[in-house]
Amino acid sequence: MGSEFSCMIKEAKLLGVALGIPSLDGVEEAEAQCALLNSESLCDGCFSSDSDIFLFGARTVYRDICLGEGGYVVCYEMADIERKLGFGRNSLITLAIFLGSDYSPGVRGLGPESACQIVKSAGDNAVLQRLALEGLSFAKKLKGSRKQGCSSKENELNHDININGEEKKIMDRIEHDLQGEDHFLQVIDAYLKPKCHSADSEVVHRVLALHPFHRIKLQQMCAQVFDWPPEKTDEYILPKIAERDLRRFANLRSTSSKLGVRLPLDKMPVKCPVSGIIKPRKVHGQECFEVSWEEMHGLNTSIVPADLVESACPEKILEFEERRAQGKKQNHRKPKPKKSENRAPLKEIDLKLQNLLLDIELESNARQKASLTMEAKSTNGNAVIEVDQMKQNLLLLPTELEGKVERNNVSGRYPTGSHAATTEVIDLLSPSPSVPSRMVSKCQRASVDCIEMIDLSESEIEASPEHAKKARELRLFLASIRQDC
């Protein structure tokens, strides 16, 4: 049994070393050593199921730790015991002597109720002093005075103590037990002056130094004991390690502030482990923050209590609030434009502008043809002019579309054009053929997606200034729309 317990102690020490938690071997009582460290504020609390740890001077005691889903831990504070029960450390030591403990068998015939009444009557500050000077015989006086306070009016006048037969037997036993015995003084010394390492000893200072967290060792232990892969160990352990480092940083800032040294965050000797706050969160009804970490063994983000961040790095909270307020202002200054449901798509606008530009060019070319006809009549009545079919085509289509558009559908005199352009003899005395402007615009609608640019250089040179001006304005307007998109 002893060897098994020794193995458990060794495993606990190895686990503590891997987590960066030091271990200290006590001289005698482990509770006494832990209580001393806790009373000197060298540790946050003590975990023990033995209640006499309060008699050694502990201020915070944890017990009944339940791990897993819905886990909990029961915490006892000495401040609550003093406030709610009225018992300080001296009173608890006296109760241990009366009722029994590891160092005292107790007093026969004295129950919990009577012992509590005696201790409260003496007071926490004076009870041990009276116990050391008078011994436990003062209990008889206090018990008799309590009985006197409940006696009849006749007894109050005569100042007699009316004790029945049963209580007289109890007091006789107490007096018998106290005769020649002073072991209670040893009990008091055992609780007030336990044998353990002092708070200023070299051993304690060595243990209190910050120890590194050994991630690889912990992964190996968890794989051996729990059969966990490294990823699962990191998932469970790394957020707690990061939170522990943040608590250490918060304690450092708190201690510095109490000593009158209030350094800004960037002037602290230890770098803050939190790099920034991502967003507020709420976990089980508790206000928290999702934070990003600085070089935390590959851990990027995790959730920590908001009060911890407030105590460790309130500057980070201020930066987060300013950043969020700045983002809200920018959203108010630059509202998103509302898209109108009746707004035509950009392609439709482009198509309409292209058609309008083509109509203007067709009209300009028609006027040019009419002027050429009038000039020919004045010079020679039967003059024949050879016109290039490519120049007569009022719409300049891309070369890749010439083989696809069948001009025979427009007029029988316009052959399909993937081959060389032909010439046509036109009698200028005959009426001018109608310009297939509408049919050409349909062809343009079919191929509008392939048109990138319309060349109007020739028509602009020969057209009237008014039409040329309109064409330029439309071209500029179309270019401005494309730039906006």
C-alpha positions in Angstrom: 0.0 0.0 0.0 2.8 2.3 0.8 4.6 1.6 -2.4 1.4 2.3 -4.4 1.1 5.7 -2.6 4.7 6.5 -3.3 4.1 5.8 -7.0 1.1 8.2 -6.9 3.3 10.9 -5.4 6.0 10.4 -8.0 3.4 10.6 -10.8 1.9 13.8 -9.3 5.3 15.4 -9.2 6.1 14.5 -12.8 2.7 15.9 -13.9 3.4 19.1 -11.9 6.8 19.5 -13.6 5.3 19.0 -17.0 2.6 21.7 -16.3 5.2 24.0 -14.8 3.9 23.5 -11.2 6.7 23.0 -8.6 6.5 20.7 -5.7 7.7 21.2 -2.1 8.1 18.4 0.4 6.8 19.4 3.8 8.8 18.8 7.0 5.8 17.3 8.9 2.3 18.3 8.1 1.5 19.0 4.5 -1.5 21.0 5.5 0.7 23.2 7.8 3.1 24.0 4.9 0.3 24.8 2.5 -1.5 26.9 5.1 1.7 28.9 5.8 2.1 29.7 2.1 -1.5 30.6 1.8 -1.5 32.9 4.9 1.6 34.7 3.5 -0.2 35.1 0.1 2.4 33.0 -1.7 -0.3 30.7 -3.1 -3.9 31.2 -4.1 -5.4 28.5 -1.9 -5.0 25.0 -0.5 -6.7 21.8 -1.6 -7.5 19.5 1.4 -10.3 17.5 2.8 -8.9 17.9 6.4 -10.7 20.8 8.2 -7.8 21.4 10.6 -6.0 23.3 7.8 -7.9 26.4 8.9 -6.3 25.9 12.4 -2.9 26.1 10.7 -3.8 29.5 9.3 -5.2 28.8 5.8 -7.4 31.5 4.3 -8.8 29.7 1.2 -9.5 26.0 1.1 -10.8 24.0 -1.9 -12.4 20.6 -1.6 -14.8 18.2 -3.4 -13.3 19.0 -6.9 -15.6 17.4 -9.5 -14.1 17.3 -13.0 -15.8 16.7 -16.4 -19.1 18.1 -17.8 -20.8 20.3 -15.2 -17.8 20.1 -12.9 -17.5 22.2 -9.8 -15.3 22.8 -6.8 -16.3 23.8 -3.2 -14.4 26.8 -1.8 -14.3 27.8 1.8 -13.0 31.2 2.8 -11.9 32.0 6.4 -13.3 35.5 6.0 -16.8 33.9 5.6 -16.4 31.8 8.7 -15.4 34.8 10.7 -18.2 36.9 9.4 -21.1 34.4 9.5 -20.1 32.2 12.5 -18.0 34.6 14.5 -15.1 32.1 14.9 -11.6 33.1 14.2 -8.5 30.9 14.2 -8.1 31.0 18.0 -11.7 30.0 18.5 -11.3 27.1 16.1 -8.2 25.9 17.9 -10.1 26.0 21.2 -13.0 24.1 19.7 -10.6 21.4 18.4 -9.3 21.0 22.0 -12.8 20.8 23.5 -14.3 18.5 20.8 -11.2 16.6 19.6 -8.8 16.7 16.7 -5.6 15.0 15.4 -3.8 16.3 18.4 -6.4 16.3 21.1 -9.0 13.6 22.2 -11.4 16.2 23.4 -13.2 16.8 26.7 -15.7 14.2 27.8 -19.1 15.4 28.5 -18.7 18.7 26.5 -20.8 18.7 23.3 -20.6 21.0 20.3 -23.3 23.4 21.5 -21.8 23.9 24.9 -18.3 24.3 23.5 -19.5 26.9 21.0 -21.2 28.9 23.8 -18.0 28.8 25.9 -15.8 30.0 23.1 -18.2 32.8 22.1 -18.4 33.9 25.7 -14.6 34.2 26.0 -14.1 35.9 22.6 -11.7 35.0 19.8 -8.9 37.4 21.0 -8.9 36.2 24.6 -9.9 32.6 24.5 -6.4 31.1 23.9 -4.9 33.5 26.5 -7.3 32.4 29.1 -6.8 28.8 28.1 -3.0 29.2 28.6 -3.3 31.0 32.0 -6.3 29.2 33.6 -6.4 25.9 31.8 -9.7 24.4 30.8 -11.1 25.3 34.3 -12.3 28.5 32.9 -14.9 26.5 30.9 -16.5 25.6 34.2 -16.9 29.2 35.2 -18.2 30.2 31.8 -20.7 27.3 31.8 -21.8 28.2 35.3 -22.2 31.9 34.4 -24.3 30.8 31.3 -26.5 28.8 33.6 -26.7 31.7 36.0 -28.0 33.9 33.3 -31.0 31.5 32.8 -31.7 30.9 36.5 -34.7 32.2 38.5 -35.0 35.6 40.1 -34.1 34.3 43.5 -30.8 32.9 42.2 -30.0 36.2 40.5 -30.4 38.0 43.8 -28.3 35.6 45.8 -25.7 35.1 42.9 -25.9 31.4 43.5 -25.4 28.9 40.7 -28.1 26.4 40.4 -26.7 23.3 38.8 -28.7 20.1 38.6 -27.2 16.7 39.2 -26.4 15.9 35.5 -24.5 19.2 34.9 -22.7 18.8 38.1 -21.4 15.4 37.0 -20.2 17.0 33.7 -18.3 19.7 35.4 -16.7 17.2 37.7 -15.5 15.2 34.8 -14.0 18.4 33.2 -12.2 19.3 36.4 -10.9 15.7 36.8 -9.5 15.7 33.2 -7.7 18.9 33.8 -5.9 18.0 37.0 -2.2 17.5 36.2 -2.6 17.7 32.4 -1.2 20.5 30.3 -1.2 18.7 26.9 -3.5 21.5 25.5 -0.5 23.8 25.5 1.3 21.5 23.2 -1.8 21.3 21.0 -1.8 25.1 20.8 1.9 25.2 19.9 1.3 22.5 17.2 -1.3 24.7 15.5 0.3 28.1 16.0 3.9 27.1 15.5 4.0 24.1 13.1 7.3 22.7 11.8 7.6 23.6 8.2 9.7 25.7 5.8 9.4 29.4 6.5 8.2 31.8 3.9 11.6 33.4 3.5 13.6 30.2 3.3 15.7 29.4 0.2 13.6 26.3 -0.5 10.4 28.3 -0.7 12.0 30.9 -2.9 13.3 28.2 -5.3 9.8 26.7 -5.5 8.1 30.0 -6.1 10.2 30.8 -9.1 8.3 30.6 -12.5 8.8 27.2 -14.0 8.4 26.6 -17.8 5.6 24.5 -19.3 6.8 21.3 -20.9 4.4 20.7 -23.7 6.1 17.6 -25.1 6.4 15.9 -21.7 2.7 16.5 -21.0 1.7 15.1 -24.4 3.8 12.0 -23.6 2.2 11.5 -20.2 -1.4 12.0 -21.5 -0.7 9.5 -24.3 0.6 7.0 -21.9 -2.0 7.3 -19.2 -5.1 8.4 -21.1 -4.2 7.3 -24.7 -4.7 10.9 -25.9 -3.3 12.1 -29.2 -1.2 15.3 -29.0 -4.0 17.4 -30.6 -6.5 16.4 -27.8 -3.9 17.3 -25.1 -3.4 20.7 -26.6 -7.1 21.2 -26.9 -7.7 20.6 -23.2 -4.5 22.0 -21.7 -3.3 25.0 -23.8 -6.3 27.3 -23.0 -5.8 26.6 -19.3 -2.0 27.3 -19.5 -2.7 30.6 -21.3 -5.3 31.6 -18.7 -2.8 30.7 -15.9 -0.2 32.9 -17.5 -2.7 35.7 -17.7 -3.6 35.3 -14.0 0.1 35.5 -13.1 0.4 38.7 -15.1 -2.7 40.1 -13.4 -1.2 39.3 -10.0 2.0 41.0 -11.0 0.2 44.2 -11.9 -1.9 44.1 -8.8 1.1 43.6 -6.5 2.9 46.4 -8.3 0.0 48.7 -7.9 -0.3 48.0 -4.2 3.4 48.9 -3.8 2.8 52.2 -5.6 4.4 51.2 -8.8 1.9 51.7 -11.6 3.6 51.0 -14.9 1.9 51.2 -18.3 1.4 48.0 -20.2 4.3 48.5 -22.6 6.7 49.2 -19.6 6.0 46.0 -17.7 9.0 43.7 -17.2 6.9 40.8 -18.4 5.2 40.9 -21.7 1.4 40.7 -21.6 0.3 37.3 -23.0 -2.8 38.8 -24.6 -2.2 40.5 -28.0 -5.7 41.7 -28.6 -9.5 41.2 -28.0 -11.5 39.7 -30.8 -15.0 40.0 -29.5 -17.1 39.7 -26.3 -18.6 36.4 -25.4 -20.9 34.9 -22.8 -20.2 31.4 -21.4 -22.7 29.9 -18.9 -24.0 33.4 -18.2 -20.6 34.8 -17.4 -19.2 37.7 -19.3 -16.1 36.7 -21.2 -13.8 37.8 -24.1 -12.4 35.9 -27.0 -8.7 37.0 -27.1 -5.7 36.3 -29.3 -2.5 35.2 -27.6 1.2 36.1 -28.0 3.4 33.1 -28.6 1.3 30.6 -26.6 2.6 27.2 -27.8 0.6 27.4 -31.1 -2.6 28.5 -29.4 -4.2 31.4 -31.4 -7.4 32.2 -29.6 -9.4 31.2 -26.6 -12.1 32.5 -24.2 -11.2 33.9 -20.8 -13.4 35.7 -18.1 -13.9 39.4 -18.6 -12.9 40.3 -15.1 -9.5 38.6 -15.6 -8.8 40.7 -18.7 -10.0 43.8 -16.8 -7.5 43.1 -14.0 -4.6 42.1 -16.2 -4.8 44.4 -19.2 -7.6 47.0 -19.1 -5.7 48.8 -21.9 -6.6 46.0 -24.3 -10.3 46.5 -23.5 -10.0 50.2 -24.2 -8.3 49.5 -27.5 -11.1 47.1 -28.5 -13.8 49.6 -27.5 -12.1 52.4 -29.5 -11.7 50.2 -32.5 -15.3 49.1 -32.4 -16.5 52.7 -32.0 -14.4 53.8 -35.0 -15.9 51.0 -37.1 -19.4 52.2 -36.2 -18.5 55.8 -37.2 -17.2 54.7 -40.6 -20.3 52.8 -41.2 -22.4 55.9 -40.5 -20.3 58.1 -42.6 -20.3 55.9 -45.7 -23.7 54.3 -46.0 -24.1 51.8 -48.7 -26.0 53.1 -51.7 -29.3 51.5 -52.1 -29.8 49.7 -55.4 -32.9 50.8 -57.2 -35.1 48.0 -58.4 -36.0 50.0 -61.5 -32.4 50.7 -62.4 -31.6 49.1 -65.8 -28.5 46.9 -65.9 -25.3 48.3 -67.3 -25.4 46.1 -70.3 -28.8 47.5 -71.4 -27.6 51.1 -71.0 -24.5 50.2 -73.1 -26.7 48.6 -75.8 -29.0 51.6 -76.0 -26.1 54.1 -76.3 -24.5 51.9 -79.0 -27.7 51.9 -81.0 -28.1 55.7 -80.6 -24.6 56.2 -81.8 -25.2 54.0 -84.8 -28.4 55.9 -85.7 -26.5 59.2 -85.6 -23.8 57.7 -87.9 -26.3 56.3 -90.3 -28.0 59.7 -90.6 -24.6 61.4 -91.2 -23.7 58.9 -93.9 -27.1 59.4 -95.5 -26.6 63.1 -95.7 -23.1 62.6 -97.1 -24.6 60.4 -99.9 -27.3 62.9 -100.7 -24.6 65.7 -101.0 -22.6 63.4 -103.3 -25.6 62.9 -105.5 -26.4 66.6 -105.8 -22.7 67.3 -106.7 -22.8 64.6 -109.4 -26.0 66.0 -111.0 -24.4 69.4 -111.3 -21.2 68.1 -113.0 -22.5 65.3 -115.2 -26.1 64.2 -115.5 -25.3 60.6 -116.2 -22.1 60.2 -114.1 -21.5 56.8 -112.7 -19.6 56.4 -109.4 -18.0 53.3 -108.3 -18.5 52.9 -104.5 -16.6 50.4 -102.3 -19.0 48.2 -100.6 -17.1 48.4 -97.3 -17.6 52.1 -97.3 -21.2 51.8 -98.2 -21.8 49.6 -95.2 -23.1 52.0 -92.7 -22.0 50.0 -89.7 -18.3 49.0 -89.2 -18.6 45.5 -87.9 -15.5 43.6 -86.5 -13.8 41.4 -89.0 -14.5 38.2 -87.0 -18.3 38.9 -87.4 -18.3 39.4 -91.2 -18.4 35.7 -91.8 -21.2 35.1 -89.4 -23.7 37.9 -90.4 -25.6 37.0 -93.7 -26.3 40.3 -95.4 -28.4 38.5 -98.0 -31.2 38.6 -95.4 -31.0 42.4 -95.6 -30.9 42.8 -99.3 -30.2 40.5 -102.3 -27.5 43.0 -103.5 -25.4 42.4 -100.4 -23.5 39.1 -100.6 -22.3 37.2 -97.6 -18.9 38.5 -96.8 -16.0 36.2 -95.8 -14.4 36.8 -99.3 -13.1 39.9 -100.9 -15.3 43.0 -101.1 -17.0 43.7 -104.4 -18.0 46.9 -106.2 -21.4 48.0 -107.3 -22.4 50.5 -110.1 -25.1 52.8 -108.9 -27.1 55.1 -111.2 -27.2 58.4 -109.4 -30.1 59.6 -111.5 -32.3 56.8 -110.1 -33.8 57.2 -106.7 -31.5 56.4 -103.8 -32.1 53.0 -102.2 -33.4 53.0 -98.7 -30.8 52.7 -96.0 -31.2 49.5 -94.0 -30.7 51.3 -90.7 -33.2 49.3 -88.8 -31.8 46.0 -90.1 -28.3 47.0 -89.3 -29.3 48.0 -85.7 -30.7 44.5 -85.3 -27.4 43.0 -86.3 -25.7 45.3 -83.9 -28.0 44.1 -81.1 -27.0 40.5 -81.9 -23.3 41.3 -81.7 -23.2 44.0 -79.1 -21.3 41.9 -76.6 -18.4 41.6 -79.1 -18.1 45.3 -79.9 -15.4 47.0 -78.0 -15.0 50.3 -80.0 -16.8 52.0 -82.9 -14.5 53.8 -85.4 -16.2 57.0 -86.6 -13.1 58.7 -87.8 -14.2 58.9 -91.5 -17.7 59.9 -90.8 -16.6 62.6 -88.4 -14.3 64.2 -91.0 -17.0 64.3 -93.7 -20.0 64.8 -91.4 -21.4 68.0 -90.3 -19.9 69.6 -87.2 -23.2 69.2 -85.3 -23.2 65.4 -85.8 -19.6 65.1 -85.0 -20.1 66.9 -81.8 -23.0 64.7 -80.8 -20.9 61.6 -81.6 -18.0 62.8 -79.4 -20.3 63.6 -76.5 -21.9 60.2 -76.7 -18.5 58.5 -76.9 -17.3 60.4 -73.8 -20.5 59.6 -71.9 -20.1 55.9 -72.7 -16.5 55.9 -71.6 -17.3 57.6 -68.3 -20.0 54.9 -67.6 -17.4 52.2 -68.2 -14.9 53.8 -65.9 -17.5 54.0 -63.1 -18.1 50.3 -63.4 
